[in-house]
Amino acid sequence: MFTAAAESFLRQAREIQEEELRRFTARVSALLQGPEAGPEAVDGLQRLHLSVAATKYPRNGVCCDSCRLDGKFVEQLQTVLCSPKSPEQIQVLCAAILREMSPCNDLVLSCDEIQDTKLLSLVSSVLLAQGSRGEVAAVGQRVVQGLERRLPEGQSARFLLPVLANVTSLSPGSLTEEQTNVVSKKLADWLRYASIQQGMAQPSGGFFSSPRTKQPAPITEVDGAVATDFFTVLSVAQHYTQDQWLNVQAFSMLRNWLLCYGGKELDTPNPGASAGGDSSVTPLVPAPAAPRERLRDKAFEYCQRLVEQSTRRPLKKEDGDLQKACLIEAVTIMDIICKQDSSYVCRAVPFLKVLHSRICGDATYARALLPIAQFFLNHSKLAAVDSDAIYKHLFSDIPAQLFHNPSLAFEFVQFCKDNSQLFTDSSSIFRQSFPNLFKFLAWNSPSLISEFVDLLPFLLDPGTAIEIFHLLLDLPCLTAALDIQLRAAALPASEKAGADPAGKPATCLEAFHHPLYRSMFQYLLRSRSAPEDAPDSLVPLQQLLGSLAGSPRVVQCAETVPVLLELFFRVVAEFADGSLINQLVVLLLQRSDQLYEISAFKEDVYRVLGSNLAMLCGLRPALVVELSTEILEFSGAVSNIQSKEAIFTHMAWAVGEFLSVSHDKRCTVEQITRFFETLEAVLFEITQLRPQASTPSCAPRAISVLMATLTKLAARSQDLIPRVSMFLSKMRTFVQSPAVTSVYCEEDLEEILIRATELMNLLKMPSVAQFVFSPPVASTQFQKEVNDSLPLALRMVTQLLEPAAGSMPV
């Protein structure tokens, strides 16, 4: 009923809205039909454009909701757009409304007969918004025709280049070989041969305006010097000529054009090729390739000139920002050109090495170092040059100094992700620099987690796995340490040296330079892998930084750790040998006591560590015997089952599952007994009912796992069966105790009692119990099936020993 009423309300609202829109468009239509469309018509079109843009439905290939505008009004908009008498502002607004309506079936526009370049640009923008490949190809052909012919006085190709750039982006293959040659030739000319004189200011027409024209001044560089080379986007003038504007536009679309059309020839028919001709014969003059080769040559010169201009000291700050953006684009384009023609590599390598040495010490050029490194990654092998110095500087200095720059952090990590395979194949510096890379994640966790999910597998190998495991667990602590590092760097020099080395620091900032904590800070903030420098424990530093545990940045970082930990174990499982698995299990148990004090973080980490502890034991069952000392120490602490239930439960399960001669012939009865007694003591402690004492609270799942583990161990050393049977028989008393019923819900208690009964019944048939709990290891699939069906086996045994009333035993 409510839904029907809501739908009725929405339908009425839409009808009112559509009626208001019809009245409004009628008023705008009347204004457009007047002798002159003035400010009122402009205001009406602006309001209509806003309405259409705000109420259109998602474009899904069908006519959108805004096409409910009256068909005659849509036709009027097209007429006004194409009328030479319409003011330019009116034409721009009509085109904007028609674009917002696209795709729409009421459009009848065509660019075939339009000669005015401004109008051609507006109409083309509407046609491209339709999304039809045919329309895109038609617009591209018409724009190329406009660029090819000599334009009339007052017309400019400036309005056509943005349209051509859109055509290239929307449908890269829509231009023919001949058309791309025309455009490549034009781009080469515009890049290289723009005027080196400034443009003239338009005369104001006032009383004091002089009919005489001054000699145009030369263009200047960003540092104010008179330019002695050709014009580029970084050349400075008070007024610009038409060909200078074309130069700027040509550079803005150069990268995309080279990527689409700068490489090999297009797959267009060659009329001169015969069907049975020898395809190995190459023409002496490959005419179709000449415009592309010429464009590459002019573009390479242009980029070299930009690089030279980008290192000049600008007079204005905004020019400095433009310099760096142009430098990045220039190096990127040089990389593309070298990919398309390797003969340019030898020209580019020494040039870019000099550039790198010039800017590497300036942090403001940090983003420009990425395309330089990309170039050497792509071409250093061909040029036979050693690029390790470039990579070393990139991975050591930039993350350490600029981890707090969010845009650079994203670009840097994206660069690493895109080139992770190249780096791992060509240089060890990448993997060895993982402590620095994780600074980006520690400081910018929410925005970089997906990138690090892709990046982490490439950082892991047998040599880095242990150190990365520690670093993942210490990631929130690293965030807090970076916070202190930034604040300490901002302190005056007098305050940095003010702490008493002999006393205990009172604040985190004092501790940053204090001898007691300096080595721990230095290790956590290291830039390269250094396992030999690892301190015995970072617990003192974790305690010191505890005051920052509630910081939003630290909390956000902590939330990313479980995701990366899961991925870590999944990747390590693919290459870990027995030694590495044993190390990880020992560290896992040790580090469970050494986590940064954030409650939710610790709980999530325990959950991940527990499930992956079971996975590691499954990969190497022998570790239960080999690491018996460490496992017994962990399993014998009652506090662990209460505070680290997930880890303890999985550890207890692994003991019951893998402490068997069938998994390791070194397993002895003495070891089984020692584990049994240890876990028996823990279970006794948490289930013992003592007068005037509270029952230790732990998850019912942990109690069930402990009972099952003790039963498994007793089945393998049958002298223990009476002990565990007696223990299981007392569980009914335990679950019925008021102290226990106040802690656990009824369903949990029933589950504990059922499991105790099933296990106790199974132990009444020792041979069956031994078979169920110790299947032959040779039958791996059979063993898996038995383990998967263990609950069913327990129920079946229970039914055999306790048949239901009226039933006959089988």
C-alpha positions, 0 to 999 in steps of 0.5 A: 500500500505504501509503495503504491502511494509513493509511486503515485506521488512520484508520478504526480511530481513528474507530471508537474515537473514536465508541465513546468518544463513545457511552459518554460521552454515555450517562453524560451522559444518565444524569446528566440523567435524575436528579432534579437535574442538578448540577455533574457534569452541568454538567461532562459537558455542558461536555466534550461541547460541547468534543468536538462543537465540536472534531470537527465537519466543515465545514458544507456544507449536509448533516448534520455528523459530530457528528450521529452522536450518538445520536438519543435523546440529541439528543431528550433535549437538546432536552427538557432545554433546554425544560423549565422545571425545568432549571437555567439553566446546563444549558439554556445548555449544551444549546443550545450543543451543539445549535448546534454540531450544526447543521444537523442533521435530528434537531431538532424544536424550535419557538419558537411556544409559548414564552413565557419570553423567556430560553428563547425566546432560547436556542431561537431561537439553535439554530433560527437556526444551522440556516441555513434561511431559513424558520426565520429568518423564523419566529424573526423573526416570533416575536421581533417578537410577543414585543416587541409584546405586554406582557411578564409580570412578570419577563420582559424584552425584553433577551433578544430583541434579540440574536436580532432582530439575528441575524435582521437579519444572516442574512436582512435581507428576512425581516421584513414592513413591519408587523413592521419598523414595530413594531420601529422604534417600539420602538427609537425609544422605547428610545433616547429614553425610558430612565430617567435614574435609576440602577437599584437594587441587589438586596437581599442578604437578609442580617441587616442588609439594610434593608426601606427603599429609598433614593431612586435616584440620577441617572445621571452623565456620564463626567466625573462631572457629573450628567446633565441630558439623556437616557440613552445608552450613555455614561451612567454608573451603578452599577446599570442599569434594564431600560430602560437595558439595552434602550437600550444594546442598541438602539444596538448594533443601530441601524446595521444596522437602519437599513441594512436597514430604515431607508430606502425602504419594503419591497416588500410588497403594499399592500392599498389600491392598486387595479390601475388606480389612479393611481400618482402620487397620494401619500397625505396621511399615509404611515402605514407610513413614520412609524415609520421617520421617527420612528426616524431622528429619535430616532436622530439626536438620540441620536447628537448627544448621544453626540458631545457626551458623547464629547468630555468628559474621562473619569474612567476610561481605559476610558471614554475608549476607549468614548467614541471607539468610540461617537463613530465609531459615532454619526458613521457612523449620522448619515451613514446617516440623511443618506443616507436623508433629505437634510433632515438634512444641513443639521443635521449639517454645522455640527455635525460641522464643530465636532466636527472642529475640536475633535478634529483636534488630538488624535491619540487621536481619529484613527480618528474623523476617518475617518467624519467625512471619509466624511460630508463626502465623501458630503454636502458637494456637497449642502450646498455646503460646502468640505471640503478643510481636512478632507481636507488635515488627514486626509491630512497629519497622520494618516499622518505621525504614526501610520503605525506604528499597524497597526489605524489603518493598515489602516482608513485605507488601506481608507477610501482604497480604498473612496472612491478614486473619490470622492476622485479626482473631488472633490479633488486632495488625495488624489493629491497626498498619496501620499507620506504614504499610502505610509508606511503600506505601508512600515511595514506591508507584508505586511498592506496589499499587497492594499489598495495593489494596488487603490489604486495605479491611483487615485493614478497620473496623468501628473502623479504617475507619475514621482514614484511611480516613484521612490517605489516604487524607494525604498520599502525605504529609506523603511521604514528612514528611518521607523525612524530617524525614530521612534528619533530622536523618542524621543531626549532633546532633549540628544542630538538637538542633540549632533551636530557639524554640521561633522563627518560623522555616525557613526550613522544617528540622528546623521545624521537631524538633520545638515545633510549628510543633513537635506534627503534625509531631509525629501524621503523623509519628505515628506507631499505631492507635491513633484517640484521638491524632489527631490534629484539622488540619494538614493544617499548616504542609501541608503548611510547606511541600509545597516545597516538593509537586513537588518531584517525590516521593511525586507526585507518591504517590499522584497518588495512592490515588484516586485508594485507595479512591475508594476502601475505599468507596466500602469496607466501604459501606459494613459495615457502619452504619448510624453514620459512614456514617454521620461522613464520609460525614461531614469529606468529606466536611471538608477535601475538604479544607484541601488537600496537594497542588498538583493540579492534586491530588486535582482534582482527589480526588474531583472527587472520593469524589464527586461520593462517596458522592452521593453513601453515600447519597444513602445509607442513604438519611436521612443524608440530613436532619440530616446534613442540617447545614453542607450541607447548609454551604458547598452548600452556598459557590459559591467558592465551585462550582468553585474549587470543582465542582465534590463534589458540583455537587453531593451534589446538586444532593443529595439534590434534590434527597433525601430532601423529606418527602418520604425519611425522615418524618422529612423533613419540608417545611421550610427546603426545602425552606432554601435549595432552597434559598441557592442553588438559590442564588448560581445559581443566582451568577454564572449566573448573568450578571453584567456590566463590570464584568466577569461571574464566570466560572463553569461546564455546568453540575453544572448549569444543576444539580442546575436547576434540584435540584431547580425544584425538591424542587419547585415540593415538595413545590409548592409555590416556582414554580413561582420563579424557573419558572421565573429563568429558563425563563431567561436562554435563555438570559444567554446563548446568552450573549457574556460574556457567549458564550466566556466561554462555547462552543455551545454544552454546551450552547444548553444543558443548554437551552434544560434542562431549557426549559424541566424543565420549561415545567414540572413545568407547570403541578405541579401535574405531576412534583410532581409525577415525582420528588417525587415517592412513596418510597415504590415502590423502583424499580418503583422509580429507573425506574422513575429516570432512565427514567427522561430525557425521561419524560422531553422530553415527557412533552416538546413534549406535551406542544410544539407539532411539526408542523403538529402533533396532540396532543394526 
